[in-house]
Amino acid sequence: MLILIDISDAQVKALDALAKRRQQSHASLVGAAIDDYLQHHQHLLVDGAFGLWGKYKVDGLAYQEYLRKEW
């Protein structure tokens, strides 16, 4: 997938230097950086949903069965 990003001149210079030193493309370095970021922040996606139903007083399965009776 092609994505357009806006980065600073300092970031471009640092990316150029790293790409040259590692003999990799800009795209592969940016992809690896995104992978690292997502892995580091993955817990936020999971933790945000954990216990989501806990604020309700009704059992989740009982509520699901109640709703299905309307079908």
CYANA upper distance limits for C-alpha pairs under 8 A (distance plus 0.5 A):
  7 ILE  CA     11 GLN  CA      6.59
  7 ILE  CA     12 VAL  CA      7.27
  8 SER  CA     12 VAL  CA      6.84
  9 ASP  CA     13 LYS  CA      6.73
 10 ALA  CA     14 ALA  CA      6.69
 11 GLN  CA     15 LEU  CA      6.45
 12 VAL  CA     16 ASP  CA      6.50
 13 LYS  CA     17 ALA  CA      6.72
 14 ALA  CA     18 LEU  CA      6.66
 15 LEU  CA     19 ALA  CA      6.43
 15 LEU  CA     26 HIS  CA      7.31
 15 LEU  CA     29 LEU  CA      8.38
 16 ASP  CA     20 LYS  CA      6.62
 16 ASP  CA     26 HIS  CA      7.82
 17 ALA  CA     21 ARG  CA      6.60
 18 LEU  CA     22 ARG  CA      6.50
 19 ALA  CA     23 GLN  CA      5.97
 19 ALA  CA     24 GLN  CA      5.44
 19 ALA  CA     25 SER  CA      6.32
 19 ALA  CA     26 HIS  CA      6.59
 19 ALA  CA     29 LEU  CA      7.66
 20 LYS  CA     24 GLN  CA      7.27
 24 GLN  CA     28 SER  CA      7.03
 24 GLN  CA     29 LEU  CA      7.45
 25 SER  CA     29 LEU  CA      6.99
 26 HIS  CA     30 VAL  CA      6.61
 27 ALA  CA     31 GLY  CA      6.46
 28 SER  CA     32 ALA  CA      6.60
 29 LEU  CA     33 ALA  CA      6.66
 30 VAL  CA     34 ILE  CA      6.69
 31 GLY  CA     35 ASP  CA      6.70
 32 ALA  CA     36 ASP  CA      6.70
 33 ALA  CA     37 TYR  CA      6.68
 34 ILE  CA     38 LEU  CA      6.58
 35 ASP  CA     39 GLN  CA      6.59
 36 ASP  CA     40 HIS  CA      6.61
 37 TYR  CA     41 HIS  CA      6.67
 38 LEU  CA     42 GLN  CA      6.16
 41 HIS  CA     45 LEU  CA      7.96
 42 GLN  CA     46 VAL  CA      7.31
 43 HIS  CA     47 ASP  CA      6.23
 44 LEU  CA     48 GLY  CA      6.32
 45 LEU  CA     49 ALA  CA      7.51
 46 VAL  CA     50 PHE  CA      6.91
 48 GLY  CA     52 LEU  CA      8.21
 51 GLY  CA     55 LYS  CA      8.42
 53 TRP  CA     60 GLY  CA      7.70
 58 VAL  CA     62 ALA  CA      7.57
 58 VAL  CA     63 TYR  CA      6.98
 59 ASP  CA     63 TYR  CA      6.69
 60 GLY  CA     64 GLN  CA      6.68
 61 LEU  CA     65 GLU  CA      6.75
 62 ALA  CA     66 TYR  CA      6.66
 63 TYR  CA     67 LEU  CA      6.76
 64 GLN  CA     68 ARG  CA      6.76
 65 GLU  CA     69 LYS  CA      6.91
 66 TYR  CA     70 GLU  CA      7.92
 67 LEU  CA     71 TRP  CA      8.17
